[in-house]
Amino acid sequence: MVNRIIILLFVVFGSTVYAQDALINAELKQADRYTTLNNYTEALKHIENALDIEPLHIITLEKKVNIMIQAGKEKTLLKEIDNNIDIYPQQPEYYYMRGLINMYRQKYGKAVEDFLNADYYNMPEEAMEKIYFNRGTAYYYYGDFTKAEEDFKQAIQLNPRSATTYHSWGMLKYEQGLFDDAIGYFNKAIQYEDNSGITYYNLGMAYYKIGELKDACHNFNRACTFQNRSGCKIYYLECTE
């Protein structure tokens, strides 16, 4: 009897979580639709509806940051986040949000501090890949390539199929002049996402740097196919008669 009650409770709980996820996804879909139309006011209404269901939902919080930035209201959001941190100083999601805003503002040192705090205050395990990737990117722009690579490694351990992380790791190697390594990481990125014009362009540039013009031109052409203007320009300048 006890086991049966436990099973029934589990089923009810699972159904409730599924229903909440469905509602959140529906709100986020509407938010995306209005964002595409540049109707940020309506988009934010749906974001707030989703946050009413789950206040610390990571994907929803990320979308809120992106929409507020596109709407030119990042300063307003930053004040809101600072206030939330004052009230809830051990809530990692707010540090993560502030880190994203500081990345946008190119304040990479502050972004690193925010991502470190999010980690310190026990960011949910399922979101740790985001912490490692974004912190690694902040370290990269800050010029600390050693720590950037450490974080990219951690991100890949959590998600071995992350094209975005492999691309960023490739850029790190490119900046270090390690073009063969960069080629390897760019190819890994393409393995998991083969429609990124910027990745094909950067792969082409890495081949170009080591004098492999045929491979460079092939990738510039692929970049152009995916509407990368830089790829188109260099392809017609360097690869056509």
DATADA-V112463 format. One record per backbone hydrogen bond with DSSP energy under -1.0 kcal/mol. NH is the residue of the N-H (numbers start at 1). CO is the residue of the C=O. E is the energy in kcal/mol with one decimal. If there is no record, write none. Layout:
BEGIN
NH:CO:E + NH:CO:E
END
This chain:
BEGIN
5:1:-2.1 + 6:2:-2.4 + 7:3:-2.5 + 8:4:-2.4 + 9:5:-2.6 + 10:6:-2.3 + 11:7:-2.3 + 12:8:-2.4 + 13:9:-2.8 + 14:10:-2.9 + 15:11:-2.3 + 16:12:-2.2 + 17:13:-2.4 + 18:14:-2.3 + 19:15:-2.4 + 20:16:-2.4 + 21:17:-2.6 + 22:18:-2.3 + 23:19:-2.2 + 24:20:-2.7 + 25:21:-2.8 + 26:22:-2.0 + 27:23:-2.1 + 28:24:-2.6 + 29:25:-2.1 + 30:26:-1.8 + 31:27:-2.3 + 32:28:-2.6 + 33:29:-2.0 + 34:30:-2.4 + 35:31:-2.1 + 36:32:-2.3 + 37:33:-1.1 + 38:35:-1.8 + 39:34:-2.9 + 40:38:-1.2 + 43:39:-2.0 + 44:40:-2.5 + 45:41:-1.3 + 46:42:-1.6 + 47:43:-1.8 + 48:44:-2.6 + 49:45:-1.9 + 50:46:-2.1 + 51:47:-2.2 + 52:48:-1.7 + 54:50:-2.2 + 57:54:-1.7 + 61:57:-2.6 + 62:58:-2.6 + 63:59:-2.3 + 64:60:-2.3 + 65:61:-2.1 + 66:62:-2.4 + 67:63:-2.9 + 68:64:-2.6 + 69:65:-2.2 + 70:66:-2.4 + 71:67:-2.2 + 72:69:-1.5 + 73:68:-3.4 + 77:73:-2.1 + 78:74:-2.5 + 79:75:-2.0 + 80:76:-1.8 + 81:77:-2.7 + 82:78:-2.8 + 83:79:-2.1 + 84:80:-2.1 + 85:81:-2.6 + 86:82:-2.0 + 87:83:-1.8 + 88:84:-3.5 + 91:88:-1.8 + 94:91:-1.0 + 96:92:-2.2 + 97:93:-2.2 + 98:94:-2.3 + 99:95:-2.5 + 100:96:-2.0 + 101:97:-1.9 + 102:98:-2.6 + 103:99:-2.0 + 104:100:-2.0 + 105:101:-2.2 + 106:103:-1.5 + 107:102:-2.9 + 108:106:-1.1 + 111:107:-2.1 + 112:108:-2.4 + 113:109:-1.8 + 114:110:-2.3 + 115:111:-2.6 + 116:112:-2.5 + 117:113:-2.2 + 118:114:-2.4 + 119:115:-2.0 + 120:116:-2.8 + 121:117:-2.6 + 122:119:-1.6 + 123:118:-1.0 + 127:124:-2.2 + 128:125:-1.4 + 131:127:-1.4 + 132:128:-2.7 + 133:129:-2.7 + 134:130:-2.6 + 135:131:-2.8 + 136:132:-2.5 + 137:133:-2.3 + 138:134:-2.3 + 139:135:-2.8 + 140:136:-2.3 + 141:137:-2.3 + 142:138:-2.0 + 143:139:-1.1 + 144:139:-2.3 + 145:143:-1.2 + 148:144:-2.0 + 149:145:-2.5 + 150:146:-1.8 + 151:147:-2.1 + 152:148:-2.3 + 153:149:-2.3 + 154:150:-1.8 + 155:151:-2.5 + 156:152:-2.4 + 157:153:-2.0 + 158:154:-1.5 + 159:155:-2.0 + 162:159:-1.6 + 163:161:-1.1 + 166:162:-2.0 + 167:163:-2.4 + 168:164:-2.2 + 169:165:-2.6 + 170:166:-2.2 + 171:167:-2.1 + 172:168:-2.0 + 173:169:-2.1 + 174:170:-2.4 + 175:171:-2.6 + 176:172:-1.4 + 177:174:-1.6 + 178:173:-2.5 + 179:177:-1.3 + 182:178:-2.2 + 183:179:-2.5 + 184:180:-1.8 + 185:181:-2.0 + 186:182:-2.8 + 187:183:-2.4 + 188:184:-1.6 + 189:185:-2.2 + 190:186:-2.3 + 191:187:-1.9 + 192:188:-1.1 + 193:189:-1.4 + 200:196:-2.0 + 201:197:-2.3 + 202:198:-2.5 + 203:199:-2.5 + 204:200:-2.5 + 205:201:-2.3 + 206:202:-2.1 + 207:203:-2.2 + 208:204:-2.4 + 209:205:-2.1 + 210:206:-1.0 + 211:208:-1.3 + 212:207:-2.5 + 213:211:-1.4 + 216:212:-2.3 + 217:213:-3.1 + 218:214:-2.1 + 219:215:-1.9 + 220:216:-2.4 + 221:217:-2.5 + 222:218:-1.9 + 223:219:-2.5 + 224:220:-2.3 + 225:221:-2.1 + 226:222:-1.3 + 227:224:-2.0 + 228:223:-2.2 + 232:228:-2.1 + 233:229:-2.7 + 234:230:-2.5 + 235:231:-2.0 + 236:232:-2.3 + 237:233:-1.6 + 238:234:-2.6 + 239:235:-2.3
END
